Amino acid sequence: MSTEIRVPQLPESVADATLVAWHKQPGDPIARDENLADLETDKVVLEVPAPANGVVREIKVQSGAVVTSGQVLAIIEEGAAAPPMRPSAGAPAASAPKVTPQAPPPEDGKDQGRLSPSVRRLVEENQLNPASIPASGRDGRLTKSDVVDYLGKKPPAAPAAAPPAVARPVAARAATGGARAEQRVPMTRLRARIAQRLLEAQSSQALLTTFNEVDLTAIQELRARYKERFEKAHGVKLGFMSFFVKAAIEALKRYPVVNASVDGNDIIYHEYYDIGVAVSTDRGLIVPIVRDADAKSFAAIEKEVGDFAKKAREGSLAIEDLTGGTFTVTNGGVFGSLMSTPIVNAPQSAILGMHKIQERPMVIDGQVAVRPMMYLAVTYDHRIIDGREAVQFLVAIKDALEDPGRMLLGI
């Protein structure tokens, strides 16, 4: 029986998707729930699973095509076996057909054959056996970082032969010191969407940034004192992000306009605190949302942020993880940034930028002391947030971080 494989129902806010990769070709056997293809939207990567065992009979859409909900992608023959390959006319009868190498299935059931699109692509491109790669993901799933670490430990392969250079005049090559290559690569849908949103934010909002610095001595001492007990009690490390999220919420409660957004000529004041935490991935920057963060403990926030980071690396974030948000925190310090001006994640009205912790000499009570300092930045929409409110908002975050006991006591 023939079965049509269609594009699954896309999320409400997503109009179409790009078919980025086929994992099966006509004639290939397919197992029920095995991934046939990857669809990339401007937010997440979706998998297209097979509804039954069978053989791929026909592919209707080629890689790179834009598709919409319900569109036919392929046809499979349920219950059929893969037909033997016949040699082409004139070819020696004994010649074997060329087979594209496929990654062997896990021998020990590791990750139950459910590899994320980015992991599967790495495994297949490098002809690896997933069972031989140590997995650190939940329920024994392989993550992209697992595969990258594994490849890094393997002996380097022999370098591939360089492609022939385009013929150029000898004089020109001598003047430039050799041939200069160029590549034209289309943006991924996520990268294109990021570019569009950043331009929209800058063209539709009156963005301004204010800066301050915070002394993190108290937080570092608190983390050093309780990090082992915290991890033992909650199963997660006590990082910096939970402190900054909590401090931001305390400041948002004092200055609710920073938690608001603009809709036409109206200001919408959000009486809840859904905090976006920017995460960098190989596909681009994404902002999963910690919902009702004001009602969550430090441990719950650390766990959720850690889960989001892992899902982002695996390419398994759902559309619901990225929708909404009233305020965003981004940490350029993990990459070494000392100071920056982050761009607001529209339609939000403000964003907090964290930066590198650096020991600097500071004057404390008339004495010079070396303290762990961090520059903070808040970019805000000046249409509804005045400079006074933005500055006081950032000072409130600074005060909460320099005296974290106030956050724990709710004062």
Residue, then its C-alpha position, 0 to 999 in steps of 0.5 A: m500500500s502506498t502512503e503519502i508523506r506530507v509536511p506536518q502541521l507547522p506552528e501557527s506563527v510559521a508560514d513555511a519551512t525549508l527542506v534541508a536534508w533527506h535521510k533516505q533515497p528512493g529504494d531505501p528501506i524505512a522503519r516506522d518513526e525513523n526520520l525521513a527528512d529535516l525541515e528548517t523553520d525560522k525558529v526550529v528544525l522539525e523531523v518528518p517521521a515515517p508512519a510505517n515500515g516500508v520502502v521509499r518509492e518516490i521523493k517529490v521535493q528536493s533539498g532546499a525547496v520551500v514547503t508548506s503544511g500538508q504538502v506531499l514530500a514523498i511516497i513510501e510503499e508500506g511493507a515492501a522490501a527494497p528491490p535489488m539494484r540492477p546493473s546499468a546497460g553495458a556495465p559488467a554484471a559483477s560490478a556492485p552498485k555504489v552505495t552512499p555510506q550510512a551511519p550504522p545503527p547503535e548496537d546497544g540501544k543508545d539513544q534508541g536510534r533517535l538522533s537529532p538532525s544536527v547530530r545525525r548529519l555529523v554522524e553520517e557525514n563522518q561515517l561514525n557508529p553512534a554506539s561507539i561515541p560516549a553520550s552525555g545527553r538525557d536518557g543516553r542520547l548523543t549530543k552534538s558536543d559528544v560527536v564533536d569531542y569524539l571527532g576531536k580525539k580521532p587521528p586527523a584524516a589526510p588532507a583532501a586535495a585542494p580544488p583546482a584554482v581558477a586560471r588567473p594571469v601570472a602577474a595578478r597572482a604575483a601581485t596578490g600573493g596567490a589565488r584568493a577564493e570566495q564562497r557564496v553560501p545562502m543564509t539559513r532560515l534562522r540566520a535570515r530571521i535573526a537579521q530581519r528581526l534585528l533590522e526591525a528592532q533598530s528601525s522601529q524602536a528608539l534604542l539607547t543603552t546605559f551602562n554600569e558596573v557591578d562588584l560580584t564579590a558577594i555572589q562569588e563568596l556565596r557560590a564558593r560557600y554553598k556550591e557543593r551543597f547546592e549541587k548535591a541537593h538539587g542536582v545542578k550547579l549554582g551558576f551566575m545566570s539564576f542570580f542575574v535573572k532574579a536580580a532582573i525580576e526584582a528591578l522589573k517589579r520596581y520599574p514595570v515599564v521596562n517589562a512592558s511592550v508597545d502595541g500601536n499607540d498602546i503600552i502593554y504592561h505585563e504582570y508576569y515575568d517570562i525571561g528570555v535567556a539568549v543561547s548561542t548555537d551553530r545555527g545562530l542566536i536563539v532565545p528560549i523563555v523561562r516562564d513565570a521566572d519570579a515564581k521559580s527557585f534558583a535551582a529551578i532556573e539553573k535547571e531550565v537554563g541548562d536544559f535549554a542550552k542542551k536542547a539548543r545544541e541538539g537542535s531539539l527546542a520546540i516552538e513553544d520554548l521560543t515564543g513570548g518573553t517580556f525581558t531578555v538576558t544575554n551573556g557576551g562574557v562567556f565569549g570574552s566580551l568586556m562591553s557591548t550594546p545588546i539589541v532589544n528582542a522585539p517586541q520587548s522593550a529592554i534587554l540586559g547584557m552581561h559581560k566578562i568578569q574581570e579583576r580590577p582595582m577599586v576604591i573601597d572605603g578609601q582603600v584600593a582593593v582588587r574586586p571581581m567586576m562586571y560591566l552591565a548594559v541595558t538597551y531600552d526602547h526610549r519611546i516608553i522608557d525614560g533615561r531616568e527609569a533605565v538608569q535606576f533600573l540598572v542600579a536596582i540590578k546592581d544593588a541586588l547583585e552586590d547584596p544577594g541576601r536581599m533577593l533571598l529575603g525578599i527585601 
